[in-house]
Amino acid sequence: MKTIFLIILITLSSGIAFSQIKVCENRLDSARVVKIAKRHHAYWTKNWQSPPSIKLDEQSCRWTVVCWRTHHSDKGECKYTNGCTISDMVTLVIDAKTKRVISKKRTKTSFPNYE
């Protein structure tokens, strides 16, 4: 009886029984991530310059979707110059375990065309 208790105690204290590595429990695939991003207006297929970036960070167990596009405008302050190039970028972060959106950041930048 004492030897069985001693063996259990040694295996628990040495870390063999329990893993210290945090494993990411991913419940999403890239197709489902695209569907969530489209629902939150963070995945564009019209006027995009490069394909949207979809990445899984195993460390934090989060999906990151980065999508950007540019277009030309002659409205507002841009009508006094030769127009403006407007750049839109959206970064969406989704938790891989709970399938919920953690953050959404949208950046819109205007560059005047002085030519």
N, C-alpha and C positions, 0 to 999 in steps of 0.2 A: 504494500500500500504506500509506504514511504517512497519507494523508488518511482512509482507511477506519478506521484505528486511532484517529485523532484524533476522528472523528465518534462512534465507539463510546464513547470515553473521555468526551466531552462529554455524551452522553446519559445515561451512567451517573452522572456526577457531578451533573447537574442534577436528578435525581430523576424524570425522565420515564419511565424504564423500570420503576422500582419504586415502588409506592404506599406511602405512609407511614401510611395510614389502616387501622386494624385492622377487619376485617369479621367480623361475627358469623356463624358457620356454624351456623345453626339446623336441627337434624335432627328437631325435634318440632313438632307442631301442638297446638292447645288440647285436642282430643279425647284425644290420647295423654297429655298432661299430666294430665288428669282421671283417666284410667285408672291412671297411676302413683300419683297422690295417693290414690285409693280403695284401692289395694293397701297403702299405708302408713298407712291409717286417718287421713288428713288432709283428706278431702273428705266432708262429711256432707250428706245430703239430708233427714233427719228432724230436726225441731225446730230448724231454723236460722232466724234472724231476718232475715237478708239473704242474697242469693246470694253464694257464695264468690267471692273476688276472685282472678283469674288474670292475671298481668302478665308480660310479657317485658321484661327490661332489656337493651337493645341494647349498652350500654356494657360490662357485665360478662358478657354472653351467658348469663344465667341466668333461669329461670322462677321466679316466686314465687307460691305459693298460700296465701291467708289465709282461714281458715274459722273462724267462731265461732258459738256457740249458748248459750242460757241455759235453765235449768230450775229448778224449785222442789224443796227438800228439807226434810224434818223429822228428819233423822238427826244423831247426834252432838251437838255444842254447839247446833245449830239447834233441837233439841226444847225448849229452855228459853225460846226467844223465839217469835215468831210465824212460825217457819220461816226459811229463808235462800234467797236467789236466788243460784244458782251459775252462773258464767260460764266457759265453756271456749273457748279460742282456740288454734288450731294454725297455725303458720307453717312451710311446707315450701319449701325452695329446691332446684331441680333444675338441673343443668348442661345447657344446650341442645345442646352438642356431643357429650358422652359419654353423655347420657341417664341419668345417675346422680344420686342424691339426695346433696346436699352437706350439708344440715343440716335438722333437724326440731326445732322448739321448741314445747313445749306449756305453756300457762299456764292454771291453774285458780284462780279467785278466788271467795271466798264473801262475800256481803253479808248480814248479819243484817237481818231485817225487824222493826223495833221499832215496832209500831203499836198 
